[in-house]
Amino acid sequence: MDINFTDKVIVVTGGASGMGAAHARAFVEKGGRVVLGDVNDELGKTLSDELGENARFHHLDVSDEDDWASFMEYTESEFGPISVLINNAGIGAGGLLESMTLESWRRVLTINLDGTFLGIRAAIGSMKKAGGGSIVNISSFAGLIGTPFSANYTASKFAVRGLTKTAAMELAPYGIRVNSVHPGYIRTPMIKDTADDVVIGKIALNRMAEPEEVSNTVLFLASDAASYTTGSEFAVDGGWSAGSPVSIGETHRQFEDRS
Ligand SMILES: NC(=O)c1ccc[n+]([C@@H]2O[C@H](COP(=O)([O-])OP(=O)(O)OC[C@H]3O[C@@H](n4cnc5c(N)ncnc54)[C@H](O)[C@@H]3O)[C@@H](O)[C@H]2O)c1
């Protein structure tokens, strides 16, 4: 299967760091022309310079309607209409539901959910000009299963999953596919110094993942290789959402002891 983005224009939001940066790098390696949108101008510019002539950076706060208008104008003037949008920008936040402030609730919903809605809406016109396209919304394993101590984040990521399905149905007539990706624990600045052991014994693959392991799924969905795939959800979580968080290693040992 040859995945190639030659002559395709790709937008990656939150592209300055973490998974977004890994996706951007992978798209450029596969011949794509990438525009990174992020609130972190310094990191975004540094990465775009490093990626060379097929990359650009433009300031984008995904929760700001006006930013989206100027971002799309810039992107089309530099590279032309877009074929791929990766709605990756997001913030993590959590805490006890009982003491969660309305401000914290709204901040997470505004960036993670409103940002995804505004991105989809901004991309439609451009993708129509390109003759179709693919939108990949980055949700989370927390968009597939309930996760305690993160009501705001979990609600935002479940909503992104629902929005994906509606968008897929509505945009199919324009040749635009829309899917969601649900990462588990991925080693990025978002999870900071979370220790590896937080997942050990809880998920089938028993480790965290590197951002590039998510890029592989994102690039597949963005590519023509996924031509019959829309409205679907793809977990890249080492099996986290596949089952209950029992200690898999411990249970294995118990069965082995019995046999
Ligand atoms: N790291 C994980 O374990 C994990 C797990 C599941 C889902 N996710 C999701 O993956 C996506 C990427 O996360 P990451 O781990 O790479 O995080 P990260 O913090 O490394 O990167 C997020 C990027 O988004 C940017 N950003 C934040 N607010 C923004 C805004 N309003 N507008 C534009 N850009 C903004 C940040 O500047 C940063 O560059 C997020 O949507 C996150 O919720 C992450």
The ligand as a Tripos MOL2 file, in Angstrom:
@<TRIPOS>MOLECULE
LIG
   44    48     1     0     0
SMALL
NO_CHARGES

@<TRIPOS>ATOM
      1 N1         -0.7580   12.7450   24.7980 N.am      1 LIG1
      2 C1         -1.7370   11.8920   25.0390 C.2       1 LIG1
      3 O1         -1.5220   10.9180   25.7730 O.2       1 LIG1
      4 C2         -3.0870   12.0700   24.4060 C.ar      1 LIG1
      5 C3         -4.0220   11.0370   24.5800 C.ar      1 LIG1
      6 C4         -5.2610   11.1240   23.9580 C.ar      1 LIG1
      7 C5         -5.5600   12.2300   23.1650 C.ar      1 LIG1
      8 N2         -4.6530   13.2250   23.0190 N.ar      1 LIG1
      9 C6         -5.0370   14.3520   22.1540 C.3       1 LIG1
     10 O2         -4.0950   14.4850   21.1160 O.3       1 LIG1
     11 C7         -4.0230   15.8600   20.7080 C.3       1 LIG1
     12 C8         -2.5620   16.3160   20.7110 C.3       1 LIG1
     13 O3         -2.0880   16.2220   22.0440 O.3       1 LIG1
     14 P1         -0.5430   16.1650   22.4290 P.3       1 LIG1
     15 O4         -0.3980   15.1090   23.4340 O.co2     1 LIG1
     16 O5          0.3250   16.1450   21.2130 O.co2     1 LIG1
     17 O6         -0.4430   17.5520   23.1970 O.3       1 LIG1
     18 P2          0.6420   18.7240   23.1880 P.3       1 LIG1
     19 O7          0.2950   19.5610   24.3660 O.co2     1 LIG1
     20 O8          2.0040   18.1790   23.0550 O.co2     1 LIG1
     21 O9          0.2920   19.4990   21.8520 O.3       1 LIG1
     22 C9         -0.8940   20.2210   21.6860 C.3       1 LIG1
     23 C10        -0.6320   21.3960   20.7880 C.3       1 LIG1
     24 O10        -1.8700   22.1280   20.6580 O.3       1 LIG1
     25 C11        -1.5760   23.4990   20.7840 C.3       1 LIG1
     26 N3         -2.7630   24.2230   21.2250 N.ar      1 LIG1
     27 C12        -3.2970   24.2930   22.4750 C.ar      1 LIG1
     28 N4         -4.3800   25.0890   22.4600 N.ar      1 LIG1
     29 C13        -4.5340   25.5310   21.1890 C.ar      1 LIG1
     30 C14        -5.4650   26.3770   20.5380 C.ar      1 LIG1
     31 N5         -6.4560   26.9750   21.2230 N.pl3     1 LIG1
     32 N6         -5.3300   26.5920   19.2190 N.ar      1 LIG1
     33 C15        -4.3200   26.0090   18.5190 C.ar      1 LIG1
     34 N7         -3.3980   25.2170   19.0710 N.ar      1 LIG1
     35 C16        -3.5070   24.9750   20.3930 C.ar      1 LIG1
     36 C17        -0.4230   23.5750   21.7830 C.3       1 LIG1
     37 O11         0.2780   24.8060   21.6750 O.3       1 LIG1
     38 C18         0.4080   22.3790   21.3630 C.3       1 LIG1
     39 O12         1.3470   22.7130   20.3600 O.3       1 LIG1
     40 C19        -4.9330   16.6320   21.6680 C.3       1 LIG1
     41 O13        -6.1790   16.8420   21.0650 O.3       1 LIG1
     42 C20        -5.0650   15.6910   22.8510 C.3       1 LIG1
     43 O14        -6.2660   15.8980   23.5790 O.3       1 LIG1
     44 C21        -3.4400   13.1820   23.6350 C.ar      1 LIG1
@<TRIPOS>BOND
     1     1     2 1
     2     2     3 2
     3     2     4 1
     4     4     5 ar
     5     4    44 ar
     6     5     6 ar
     7     6     7 ar
     8     7     8 ar
     9     8     9 1
    10     8    44 ar
    11     9    10 1
    12     9    42 1
    13    10    11 1
    14    11    12 1
    15    11    40 1
    16    12    13 1
    17    13    14 1
    18    14    15 2
    19    14    16 1
    20    14    17 1
    21    17    18 1
    22    18    19 2
    23    18    20 1
    24    18    21 1
    25    21    22 1
    26    22    23 1
    27    23    24 1
    28    23    38 1
    29    24    25 1
    30    25    26 1
    31    25    36 1
    32    26    27 ar
    33    26    35 ar
    34    27    28 ar
    35    28    29 ar
    36    29    30 ar
    37    29    35 ar
    38    30    31 1
    39    30    32 ar
    40    32    33 ar
    41    33    34 ar
    42    34    35 ar
    43    36    37 1
    44    36    38 1
    45    38    39 1
    46    40    41 1
    47    40    42 1
    48    42    43 1
@<TRIPOS>SUBSTRUCTURE
     1 LIG1         1 GROUP 0 **** ****
